[in-house]
């Protein structure tokens, strides 16, 4: 994980060799192990490259890196497949070695088409004066751009900085493909042309995606002097996943659904599905592919030598290298069970469980003032035991999930971290630290999820054991998150509504849309929020092989929404959980993080999740508000 940034200016008088202090600070938090800057000057343009490294793999490699030809590379990614990286190698060095050997545009596209894993990058090709940049197919790593006509400059950065005036100038680089800018040509024409090399289906589907088509329209959120054009040669990257299976169900599907059990879901119901040989085979294939994805994401870490079996009991003070955003729901439970397979047994696993303080309520008479104030039962309960103020749904299911994991793997040290957040702390840290991480996203939903993920991934809370309760801060640099499961396996309530309205065909379209927009809706935000703590988010459910496997399955294998909540949605994952011995969590209905943690409507009851969130504009009132909003350098 790294914080990467490139500032390009076509005006000598406006160019500075230092980044604005707030931007530099934000980048440094992402990469606390190494920071370095490099300038490139030319008669036509000036470039400042800034790299900040979180060391996780191979030897520590300071960025930016430069070769003998003057090429410069900034890499924020993990190679989990496609391009061979040995255990002792650093993937930044490997990727730069391959890039430096590329002779043509096709060579560069072939390289990035092969990479499996999350990435964003910036590559300066000195001989041609080209600047290449982009994000992976799912947009698992953040990259923003900022254009200033008055300053004759633009900036690419993993994270933005505080902006005054309420005008949003930072935007997410679309995960539509790879972009190339001819810096020399731009300095002459005064028009900045972004050449796009879009993703194309491995099966050769015709036409460009809707995402690319939107980007090419003049109405896209770009300044008038910035144009996006598909490259003249129509060269493309190969999509890393197979297309979604849009097959219609067999005629027998309706009949089979009609004989399925109704009523509350039970483990016996799930067991009935597992008696079918084909279903059982599919479930095992899913476990295998997801297990491999988790394995890659928990083993590529620097860690101490394993202890001998006789020393395991003395390892209580060992620090966890891997943490899981943990609600006790099925997504996080399956990730925990699979991580337990591969993380050394002497190494704890941190389970990060966040809860926001439940409001105290008073019993007012409807439509009038309360004359004789009496404490409600909830107030009396909170006064007797303050911890009850944080007994939100995710805390309750989290504790139940912990018990299930301890039963399944009693030798493992499971660190259940209770992260309790008061309204005062939420409001303070939102305005000083979290606002700029969520932006350029700006809805109430982005605020709720962004804040919840920020506090959870920070890992500061209470470690509750059988013997004691003590303050604890997770040292894990890798945070596993279950995002991608709901999008692919029809886990949201809107999927059920869509199915009831438009049937399986409509549900398929909805899931296709979910995956298509996940880069702009979720992943850039979550990457910025988690990385602010010098930690790396890893997404096993969005591993390319996992997505390809799920895409290859017909929709009725992955979910059966004729069944009740807690059973029909994410059916395939529930069956996998049963096979892994997770019988209780396999039947839990989907609960969104913002509701399970109780951050939703904590401050305003009448908000809709899609509303623009005024709380994210608080940065206007900071002292930084006097800065020039278009000034990217000091």
C-alpha positions as CSV (number, residue, x, y, z in Angstrom):
1,X,0.0,0.0,0.0
2,X,1.3,3.4,-0.9
3,X,0.3,7.0,-1.2
4,X,1.2,8.2,-4.7
5,X,1.0,11.6,-6.3
6,X,2.1,13.4,-9.4
7,X,1.8,17.2,-9.9
8,X,2.3,18.4,-13.5
9,X,2.6,22.1,-14.4
10,X,2.8,23.7,-17.9
11,X,3.7,27.0,-16.4
12,X,7.1,27.6,-14.8
13,X,6.0,30.5,-12.7
14,X,3.3,28.4,-11.0
15,X,5.4,25.3,-10.4
16,X,6.7,24.4,-7.0
17,X,8.9,21.5,-5.9
18,X,6.9,21.0,-2.7
19,X,3.4,19.7,-2.3
20,X,0.8,21.5,-0.3
21,X,1.3,20.6,3.4
22,X,-2.2,19.1,3.9
23,X,-1.9,16.9,0.8
24,X,1.6,15.7,1.8
25,X,0.3,14.9,5.3
26,X,-2.6,12.9,3.9
27,X,-0.2,10.9,1.6
28,X,2.3,10.3,4.4
29,X,-0.3,8.7,6.6
30,X,-1.0,6.1,3.9
31,X,2.7,5.2,3.6
32,X,4.5,5.7,6.9
33,X,7.6,3.6,6.2
34,X,9.2,5.7,3.4
35,X,8.7,9.1,1.8
36,X,10.5,10.4,-1.3
37,X,10.0,13.1,-3.9
38,X,11.5,13.5,-7.4
39,X,11.3,16.3,-9.9
40,X,11.5,16.2,-13.6
41,X,12.0,19.5,-15.5
42,X,11.5,20.0,-19.3
43,X,11.2,23.1,-21.5
44,X,7.5,22.2,-22.0
45,X,6.4,21.0,-18.5
46,X,7.5,20.2,-15.0
47,X,6.6,17.1,-12.9
48,X,6.8,16.4,-9.2
49,X,6.4,12.8,-8.2
50,X,5.8,11.9,-4.5
51,X,5.7,8.4,-3.1
52,X,4.9,7.2,0.4
53,X,5.3,3.5,1.2
54,X,3.6,1.1,3.6
55,X,6.0,-1.8,3.5
56,X,4.4,-5.2,3.3
57,X,6.3,-7.3,0.8
58,X,9.9,-8.1,-0.2
59,X,12.6,-5.5,0.5
60,X,11.5,-2.0,1.3
61,X,11.5,-0.1,-2.0
62,X,11.3,3.7,-1.7
63,X,9.1,5.4,-4.3
64,X,9.2,6.9,-6.9
65,X,11.6,4.6,-8.7
66,X,13.6,5.8,-11.7
67,X,15.6,3.8,-14.3
68,X,18.6,4.8,-16.5
69,X,16.3,6.1,-19.2
70,X,14.7,8.6,-16.9
71,X,11.4,6.7,-16.7
72,X,9.6,7.2,-13.3
73,X,7.1,4.8,-11.7
74,X,4.7,5.1,-8.8
75,X,2.9,1.9,-7.8
76,X,0.1,1.4,-5.3
77,X,-0.9,-2.3,-5.6
78,X,-0.4,-5.9,-4.8
79,X,0.3,-8.5,-7.5
80,X,-1.5,-11.7,-6.4
81,X,-1.2,-13.5,-9.8
82,X,-0.7,-13.1,-13.5
83,X,2.8,-11.6,-13.2
84,X,5.3,-13.8,-11.3
85,X,6.6,-12.2,-8.1
86,X,8.7,-14.4,-5.9
87,X,8.1,-14.4,-2.1
88,X,11.3,-12.4,-1.4
89,X,10.7,-9.9,-4.3
90,X,9.0,-6.5,-4.1
91,X,6.2,-6.1,-6.6
92,X,7.1,-2.5,-7.3
93,X,10.5,-3.5,-8.6
94,X,9.1,-6.4,-10.6
95,X,6.4,-4.2,-12.3
96,X,8.9,-1.4,-13.0
97,X,11.3,-3.9,-14.6
98,X,8.6,-5.2,-16.9
99,X,7.4,-1.7,-17.7
100,X,10.9,-0.4,-18.6
101,X,11.2,-3.3,-21.1
102,X,7.9,-2.3,-22.8
103,X,8.5,-1.0,-26.3
104,X,5.0,-0.2,-27.5
105,X,1.6,0.7,-26.2
106,X,0.5,-2.9,-26.7
107,X,3.3,-4.1,-24.5
108,X,2.1,-1.9,-21.6
109,X,-1.5,-2.9,-22.1
110,X,-0.5,-6.6,-22.2
111,X,1.3,-6.2,-18.9
112,X,-1.5,-4.6,-17.0
113,X,-4.0,-7.1,-18.5
114,X,-2.1,-9.9,-16.9
115,X,-1.9,-8.5,-13.4
116,X,-4.2,-10.0,-10.9
117,X,-4.8,-8.0,-7.7
118,X,-5.6,-4.4,-6.7
119,X,-3.6,-1.5,-8.2
120,X,-3.3,2.1,-9.2
121,X,-0.2,3.5,-10.8
122,X,1.5,6.5,-12.4
123,X,4.2,5.9,-15.0
124,X,6.2,8.7,-16.7
125,X,7.7,7.5,-20.1
126,X,10.6,9.9,-20.6
127,X,11.4,9.3,-24.3
128,X,7.9,9.9,-25.5
129,X,6.9,12.5,-22.9
130,X,3.9,10.3,-22.0
131,X,2.2,10.1,-18.6
132,X,0.3,6.8,-18.0
133,X,-2.0,6.2,-15.1
134,X,-5.1,4.2,-14.1
135,X,-6.8,1.9,-11.6
136,X,-7.6,-1.8,-11.7
137,X,-10.8,-3.2,-13.2
138,X,-12.7,-3.0,-9.9
139,X,-11.0,0.2,-8.7
140,X,-9.8,-1.4,-5.5
141,X,-7.1,1.3,-5.1
142,X,-8.0,5.0,-5.0
143,X,-6.7,7.5,-7.5
144,X,-8.0,11.1,-7.8
145,X,-7.4,13.8,-10.4
146,X,-7.6,17.6,-10.1
147,X,-7.4,20.0,-13.0
148,X,-6.6,23.7,-12.8
149,X,-6.9,25.8,-15.9
150,X,-5.8,29.0,-14.2
151,X,-2.7,27.4,-12.8
152,X,-2.1,25.4,-16.0
153,X,-1.6,22.3,-14.0
154,X,-3.1,19.0,-13.0
155,X,-2.6,16.6,-10.1
156,X,-3.0,12.8,-9.7
157,X,-3.1,11.6,-6.1
158,X,-4.2,8.6,-4.0
159,X,-6.0,11.0,-1.7
160,X,-7.1,14.6,-1.9
161,X,-6.7,17.5,0.5
162,X,-8.9,20.0,2.3
163,X,-10.6,22.3,-0.2
164,X,-12.3,25.6,0.7
165,X,-15.3,27.3,-0.8
166,X,-17.5,24.2,-1.0
167,X,-16.4,23.5,-4.6
168,X,-15.4,19.9,-5.3
169,X,-12.3,19.9,-7.4
170,X,-11.0,16.4,-6.7
171,X,-12.7,13.6,-8.7
172,X,-12.1,9.9,-8.8
173,X,-10.2,8.6,-11.8
174,X,-12.7,6.3,-13.4
175,X,-11.8,2.6,-13.4
176,X,-12.6,2.5,-17.1
177,X,-9.2,1.6,-18.3
178,X,-5.7,3.2,-18.5
179,X,-5.2,6.8,-19.4
180,X,-2.3,8.4,-21.3
181,X,-1.4,12.1,-21.6
182,X,1.1,13.5,-24.1
183,X,2.7,16.1,-21.9
184,X,4.7,17.8,-24.7
185,X,1.6,18.1,-27.0
186,X,-0.5,19.5,-24.2
187,X,1.9,22.3,-23.5
188,X,1.6,23.5,-27.1
189,X,-2.1,23.0,-27.7
190,X,-3.3,24.2,-24.3
191,X,-5.9,21.4,-24.4
192,X,-5.4,18.4,-22.1
193,X,-6.4,15.3,-24.0
194,X,-6.8,12.0,-22.0
195,X,-6.3,9.1,-24.3
196,X,-8.3,6.1,-22.9
197,X,-7.4,2.5,-23.3
198,X,-10.6,0.9,-22.0
199,X,-11.3,-2.6,-20.6
200,X,-12.7,-5.1,-23.2
201,X,-14.4,-8.4,-22.5
202,X,-12.2,-11.4,-22.9
203,X,-14.9,-12.9,-25.1
204,X,-14.7,-9.9,-27.4
205,X,-18.1,-8.3,-26.8
206,X,-18.7,-5.5,-29.2
207,X,-19.0,-1.8,-28.1
208,X,-17.7,0.1,-25.2
209,X,-19.2,-0.1,-21.7
210,X,-21.8,2.4,-20.5
211,X,-19.2,3.6,-18.0
212,X,-16.8,4.5,-20.8
213,X,-19.6,6.0,-23.0
214,X,-20.5,8.3,-20.1
215,X,-16.9,9.4,-19.7
216,X,-16.6,10.3,-23.3
217,X,-19.6,12.6,-23.3
218,X,-19.0,16.4,-22.9
219,X,-21.3,16.4,-19.9
220,X,-18.8,14.3,-17.8
221,X,-17.6,16.2,-14.7
222,X,-14.4,17.5,-16.3
223,X,-13.4,21.1,-17.1
224,X,-13.9,22.4,-20.7
225,X,-10.2,22.3,-21.5
226,X,-10.0,18.5,-20.6
227,X,-11.1,16.0,-23.3
228,X,-11.3,12.2,-23.1
229,X,-10.8,10.3,-26.3
230,X,-10.5,6.5,-27.0
231,X,-7.0,5.9,-28.4
232,X,-6.8,6.1,-32.2
233,X,-5.7,2.5,-32.6
234,X,-8.7,1.2,-30.5
235,X,-6.3,-0.7,-28.3
236,X,-7.9,-2.2,-25.2
237,X,-7.0,-4.0,-22.0
238,X,-8.4,-7.5,-21.5
239,X,-11.0,-7.7,-18.7
240,X,-9.6,-9.9,-15.9
241,X,-13.0,-11.7,-15.3
242,X,-15.4,-13.6,-17.4
243,X,-18.7,-12.0,-18.3
244,X,-21.7,-12.5,-16.0
245,X,-23.8,-15.6,-16.8
246,X,-27.2,-14.2,-17.9
247,X,-28.8,-17.6,-18.6
248,X,-32.5,-18.0,-18.0
249,X,-33.6,-20.7,-15.6
250,X,-34.8,-24.1,-16.7
251,X,-38.5,-24.8,-16.9
252,X,-38.3,-26.9,-13.8
253,X,-37.0,-24.0,-11.7
254,X,-40.5,-22.7,-10.8
255,X,-41.6,-26.1,-9.8
256,X,-38.5,-26.7,-7.7
257,X,-39.1,-23.4,-5.9
258,X,-42.7,-24.3,-5.1
259,X,-41.7,-27.3,-3.1
260,X,-39.0,-25.5,-1.1
261,X,-39.8,-25.2,2.7
262,X,-41.4,-22.0,3.8
263,X,-41.2,-20.3,7.2
264,X,-38.2,-19.3,9.3
265,X,-34.8,-20.5,8.0
266,X,-33.2,-23.4,9.8
267,X,-29.9,-25.3,9.5
268,X,-32.0,-28.3,8.4
269,X,-33.2,-26.3,5.4
270,X,-29.6,-25.7,4.3
271,X,-28.7,-29.3,4.9
272,X,-31.4,-30.3,2.4
273,X,-29.6,-28.3,-0.3
274,X,-26.3,-30.0,0.5
275,X,-27.8,-33.4,-0.2
276,X,-27.8,-32.6,-3.9
277,X,-24.6,-33.8,-5.5
278,X,-24.3,-31.0,-8.0
279,X,-25.0,-28.3,-5.4
280,X,-22.4,-29.8,-3.0
281,X,-19.8,-29.8,-5.8
282,X,-20.5,-26.1,-6.6
283,X,-20.3,-25.2,-2.9
284,X,-16.9,-26.9,-2.6
285,X,-15.6,-25.2,-5.7
286,X,-16.6,-21.9,-4.2
287,X,-14.9,-22.6,-0.9
288,X,-11.7,-23.6,-2.8
289,X,-11.5,-20.5,-4.9
290,X,-12.4,-18.1,-2.0
291,X,-10.0,-20.0,0.3
292,X,-7.2,-19.4,-2.2
293,X,-8.0,-15.7,-2.4
294,X,-7.9,-15.4,1.4
295,X,-4.6,-17.3,1.5
296,X,-2.9,-14.9,-0.9
297,X,-4.0,-12.0,1.1
298,X,-2.9,-13.2,4.5
299,X,0.5,-14.8,3.6
300,X,2.1,-12.0,1.7
301,X,3.3,-10.3,4.9
302,X,6.5,-9.8,6.8
303,X,6.2,-11.9,10.0
304,X,8.3,-13.5,12.7
305,X,9.3,-17.1,12.4
306,X,6.6,-19.5,13.6
307,X,6.8,-20.7,17.1
308,X,7.1,-24.4,17.9
309,X,3.9,-26.2,19.2
310,X,5.4,-26.1,22.7
311,X,5.7,-22.3,22.6
312,X,2.1,-21.6,21.3
313,X,0.7,-21.2,24.8
314,X,3.3,-18.6,25.6
315,X,2.4,-16.4,22.6
316,X,-0.3,-14.4,24.3
317,X,1.6,-11.2,23.7
318,X,2.1,-11.7,20.0
319,X,0.7,-9.0,17.7
320,X,-1.8,-9.7,15.0
321,X,-0.7,-9.1,11.4
322,X,-4.2,-9.4,10.0
323,X,-7.5,-7.9,11.1
324,X,-11.0,-8.4,9.9
325,X,-13.9,-5.9,9.8
326,X,-16.1,-8.0,11.9
327,X,-19.8,-7.9,12.5
328,X,-20.4,-11.6,13.1
329,X,-22.4,-11.6,9.9
330,X,-21.8,-14.4,7.3
331,X,-19.3,-12.4,5.2
332,X,-16.9,-11.7,8.0
333,X,-17.4,-15.1,9.6
334,X,-16.5,-16.9,6.4
335,X,-13.4,-14.7,6.0
336,X,-12.3,-15.4,9.6
337,X,-12.8,-19.1,9.2
338,X,-10.7,-19.2,6.0
339,X,-8.0,-16.9,7.4
340,X,-7.7,-19.3,10.3
341,X,-6.6,-22.0,7.8
342,X,-3.5,-20.1,6.7
343,X,-2.4,-17.6,9.4
344,X,0.2,-19.3,11.7
345,X,-1.6,-20.7,14.7
346,X,0.6,-18.8,17.2
347,X,-0.5,-15.5,15.6
348,X,-3.7,-13.8,16.9
349,X,-6.4,-12.5,14.5
350,X,-8.0,-9.2,15.4
351,X,-11.7,-9.0,15.0
352,X,-12.7,-5.3,14.7
353,X,-16.2,-4.6,15.9
354,X,-17.5,-1.0,15.8
355,X,-20.5,0.4,17.6
356,X,-21.9,3.9,17.9
357,X,-23.5,5.0,21.1
358,X,-27.2,4.4,21.3
359,X,-29.1,7.6,22.1
360,X,-30.8,7.9,25.4
361,X,-34.5,8.5,25.0
362,X,-37.2,10.1,27.1
363,X,-40.9,9.2,27.1
364,X,-42.6,12.4,25.9
365,X,-46.3,12.6,25.4
366,X,-47.3,12.7,21.8
367,X,-47.7,16.2,20.5
368,X,-47.1,17.8,23.9
369,X,-44.4,18.6,26.5
370,X,-43.5,16.1,29.2
371,X,-44.6,17.5,32.5
372,X,-43.1,15.0,34.9
373,X,-39.8,13.8,33.5
374,X,-39.1,10.2,34.3
375,X,-36.2,8.1,33.2
376,X,-37.1,5.4,30.7
377,X,-36.1,1.8,31.2
378,X,-33.3,2.3,28.6
379,X,-31.9,5.3,30.5
380,X,-31.9,3.4,33.8
381,X,-30.2,0.5,32.1
382,X,-27.5,2.7,30.6
383,X,-26.9,4.4,34.0
384,X,-26.5,1.0,35.7
385,X,-24.2,-0.4,32.9
386,X,-22.8,2.2,30.5
387,X,-21.5,-0.5,28.2
388,X,-25.1,-1.2,27.2
389,X,-25.1,2.0,25.2
390,X,-23.0,0.2,22.7
391,X,-25.1,-3.0,22.5
392,X,-25.9,-2.4,18.9
393,X,-27.0,-5.3,16.6
394,X,-23.5,-5.8,15.2
395,X,-22.0,-6.0,18.7
396,X,-24.5,-8.7,19.7
397,X,-23.9,-10.8,16.5
398,X,-20.2,-10.1,16.8
399,X,-20.0,-11.7,20.3
400,X,-22.1,-14.7,19.0
401,X,-19.7,-15.0,16.1
402,X,-16.7,-15.0,18.4
403,X,-18.1,-17.9,20.3
404,X,-18.6,-19.8,17.1
405,X,-15.1,-19.2,16.0
406,X,-13.7,-20.2,19.3
407,X,-15.6,-23.5,19.1
408,X,-14.4,-24.1,15.5
409,X,-10.8,-23.1,16.3
410,X,-10.1,-23.2,20.0
411,X,-6.3,-23.0,19.7
412,X,-6.4,-19.7,17.9
413,X,-6.2,-16.4,19.9
414,X,-9.2,-14.4,18.6
415,X,-8.9,-10.7,19.7
416,X,-12.4,-9.3,19.8
417,X,-11.9,-5.6,19.8
418,X,-14.9,-3.5,20.9
419,X,-14.6,-0.2,19.2
420,X,-17.0,2.2,20.9
421,X,-17.7,5.6,19.4
422,X,-19.5,8.5,21.0
423,X,-21.4,11.2,19.1
424,X,-18.8,13.8,20.2
425,X,-15.8,11.7,19.0
426,X,-17.6,11.0,15.7
427,X,-18.3,14.7,15.0
428,X,-14.8,15.8,16.0
429,X,-12.9,13.3,13.9
430,X,-15.3,13.6,10.9
431,X,-14.5,17.3,10.6
432,X,-10.8,17.0,11.2
433,X,-9.8,13.7,9.6
434,X,-12.5,11.8,7.8
435,X,-14.3,14.4,5.6
436,X,-11.6,14.7,3.0
437,X,-11.2,10.9,2.8
438,X,-14.8,10.4,1.9
439,X,-14.9,13.1,-0.7
440,X,-15.5,13.4,-3.6
441,X,-18.4,11.2,-2.5
442,X,-20.9,13.2,-0.6
443,X,-24.1,11.3,0.3
444,X,-25.5,10.4,3.7
445,X,-24.7,6.8,2.9
446,X,-21.1,7.6,2.1
447,X,-20.8,9.5,5.4
448,X,-22.3,6.7,7.5
449,X,-20.2,3.9,5.9
450,X,-17.1,6.0,5.5
451,X,-17.1,7.0,9.2
452,X,-17.9,3.5,10.4
453,X,-15.1,1.9,8.4
454,X,-12.6,4.6,9.5
455,X,-13.2,4.0,13.2
456,X,-13.3,0.2,12.7
457,X,-10.1,0.0,10.8
458,X,-8.3,2.3,13.2
459,X,-8.6,-0.6,15.6
460,X,-8.6,1.4,18.8
461,X,-10.9,0.0,21.5
462,X,-11.2,-2.6,24.2
463,X,-9.9,-6.1,24.2
464,X,-12.5,-8.2,26.0
465,X,-11.3,-11.6,27.3
466,X,-12.5,-14.0,29.9
467,X,-10.1,-12.6,32.4
468,X,-10.0,-8.9,31.8
469,X,-11.0,-5.9,29.7
470,X,-8.1,-3.7,28.6
471,X,-7.4,-0.9,26.1
472,X,-6.1,-2.2,22.8
473,X,-4.9,-0.8,19.5
474,X,-4.6,-3.2,16.6
475,X,-1.2,-3.3,15.0
476,X,-2.4,-5.3,12.0
477,X,-1.3,-3.7,8.7
478,X,-3.8,-5.8,6.6
479,X,-7.5,-5.4,7.0
480,X,-9.8,-7.9,5.3
481,X,-13.3,-6.7,4.4
482,X,-16.2,-8.6,3.0
483,X,-17.2,-6.1,0.4
484,X,-18.3,-7.7,-2.9
485,X,-20.3,-10.5,-1.4
486,X,-23.6,-8.7,-1.3
487,X,-23.1,-7.2,-4.8
488,X,-22.5,-10.6,-6.4
489,X,-24.8,-12.8,-4.3
490,X,-27.9,-10.6,-4.2
491,X,-27.4,-9.7,-0.5
492,X,-29.2,-6.3,-0.4
493,X,-32.9,-5.7,0.2
494,X,-33.1,-3.9,-3.2
495,X,-32.2,-7.1,-4.9
496,X,-35.3,-8.8,-3.4
497,X,-37.4,-5.9,-4.5
498,X,-35.9,-6.1,-8.0
499,X,-36.6,-9.8,-8.2
500,X,-40.2,-9.4,-7.1
501,X,-40.7,-6.7,-9.7
502,X,-38.6,-7.9,-12.7
503,X,-37.8,-11.6,-12.0
504,X,-34.5,-13.3,-12.5
505,X,-33.7,-11.4,-15.6
506,X,-34.1,-8.1,-13.8
507,X,-32.0,-9.4,-10.9
508,X,-29.2,-10.3,-13.3
509,X,-29.2,-6.8,-14.7
510,X,-29.1,-5.4,-11.2
511,X,-26.1,-7.5,-10.2
512,X,-24.3,-6.6,-13.4
513,X,-24.8,-3.0,-12.6
514,X,-23.6,-3.5,-9.0
515,X,-20.2,-4.8,-10.1
516,X,-19.9,-2.2,-12.8
517,X,-20.3,0.7,-10.3
518,X,-18.5,-0.7,-7.3
519,X,-15.4,1.3,-8.1
520,X,-17.1,4.6,-7.9
521,X,-19.7,3.7,-5.2
522,X,-17.5,1.9,-2.7
523,X,-13.9,0.9,-3.2
524,X,-12.2,4.2,-3.7
525,X,-13.8,5.6,-0.6
526,X,-13.0,2.5,1.5
527,X,-9.4,2.4,0.3
528,X,-8.9,6.1,1.3
529,X,-10.6,5.6,4.7
530,X,-8.7,2.4,5.7
531,X,-5.3,3.6,4.3
532,X,-5.5,6.7,6.5
533,X,-4.3,4.5,9.4
534,X,-1.3,3.2,7.5
535,X,-3.1,-0.1,6.8
536,X,-4.1,-1.9,3.6
537,X,-7.6,-3.0,2.7
538,X,-7.8,-6.4,1.0
539,X,-11.0,-7.7,-0.7
540,X,-11.1,-11.5,-1.1
541,X,-14.6,-11.5,-2.5
542,X,-13.3,-9.3,-5.4
543,X,-10.4,-11.6,-6.2
544,X,-10.5,-12.0,-10.0
545,X,-10.8,-15.8,-9.8
546,X,-13.6,-15.5,-7.2
547,X,-15.5,-13.1,-9.4
548,X,-15.0,-15.2,-12.5
549,X,-16.3,-18.3,-10.7
550,X,-19.4,-16.5,-9.4
551,X,-19.9,-14.8,-12.8
552,X,-19.9,-18.3,-14.4
553,X,-22.7,-19.5,-12.2
554,X,-26.4,-18.9,-13.1
555,X,-28.1,-16.6,-10.7
556,X,-30.4,-19.2,-9.1
557,X,-27.3,-21.1,-7.9
558,X,-26.0,-18.0,-6.1
559,X,-29.2,-16.8,-4.6
560,X,-32.8,-17.9,-4.4
561,X,-35.0,-15.0,-3.4
562,X,-38.2,-17.1,-3.3
563,X,-36.8,-18.2,0.0
564,X,-37.1,-16.0,3.2
565,X,-34.5,-13.5,4.5
566,X,-31.6,-15.1,6.2
567,X,-31.7,-18.0,3.7
568,X,-32.4,-16.9,0.1
569,X,-30.0,-14.0,-0.3
570,X,-26.4,-15.2,-0.6
571,X,-27.6,-18.8,-0.6
572,X,-24.3,-20.1,-2.0
573,X,-22.3,-18.4,0.7
574,X,-24.6,-19.7,3.4
575,X,-24.1,-23.3,2.1
576,X,-20.3,-22.7,2.2
577,X,-20.6,-21.5,5.8
578,X,-22.4,-24.6,6.7
579,X,-19.6,-26.7,5.2
580,X,-17.1,-24.7,7.2
581,X,-19.0,-25.5,10.4
582,X,-20.5,-22.0,10.9
583,X,-24.1,-23.1,11.5
584,X,-25.4,-20.1,13.5
585,X,-24.0,-17.3,11.4
586,X,-25.1,-19.1,8.2
587,X,-28.7,-18.2,9.0
588,X,-28.3,-14.5,9.9
589,X,-30.2,-12.1,7.6
590,X,-28.2,-9.3,5.9
591,X,-27.8,-6.2,8.0
592,X,-26.1,-3.2,6.4
593,X,-23.1,-1.8,8.4
594,X,-24.7,1.6,8.9
595,X,-27.7,0.0,10.6
596,X,-25.8,-2.8,12.4
597,X,-23.4,-0.3,14.0
598,X,-26.2,2.2,14.6
599,X,-24.4,5.1,13.0
600,X,-27.3,5.6,10.5
601,X,-29.7,8.4,11.7
602,X,-27.5,8.9,14.8
603,X,-27.6,12.7,14.1
604,X,-30.6,13.2,11.9
605,X,-33.7,10.9,11.8
606,X,-35.3,12.3,8.6
607,X,-32.4,11.7,6.2
608,X,-32.4,9.5,3.2
609,X,-29.2,7.6,2.3
610,X,-29.0,9.2,-1.1
611,X,-29.3,12.8,0.2
612,X,-26.3,15.1,0.0
613,X,-24.7,15.1,3.4
614,X,-24.1,18.5,4.8
615,X,-21.8,17.1,7.5
616,X,-19.2,16.3,4.9
617,X,-19.0,20.0,4.1
618,X,-17.7,20.9,7.6
619,X,-14.2,21.4,6.2
620,X,-15.2,24.7,4.9
621,X,-15.2,26.1,8.4
622,X,-11.6,25.0,9.1
623,X,-8.7,27.5,9.2
624,X,-7.7,26.0,5.9
625,X,-10.7,27.6,4.3
626,X,-8.7,30.7,3.5
627,X,-6.5,28.8,1.1
628,X,-6.9,29.3,-2.6
629,X,-9.0,26.3,-3.7
630,X,-7.0,25.9,-7.0
631,X,-3.6,26.2,-5.5
632,X,-2.0,22.8,-5.3
633,X,1.4,23.9,-4.3
634,X,2.8,26.0,-1.5
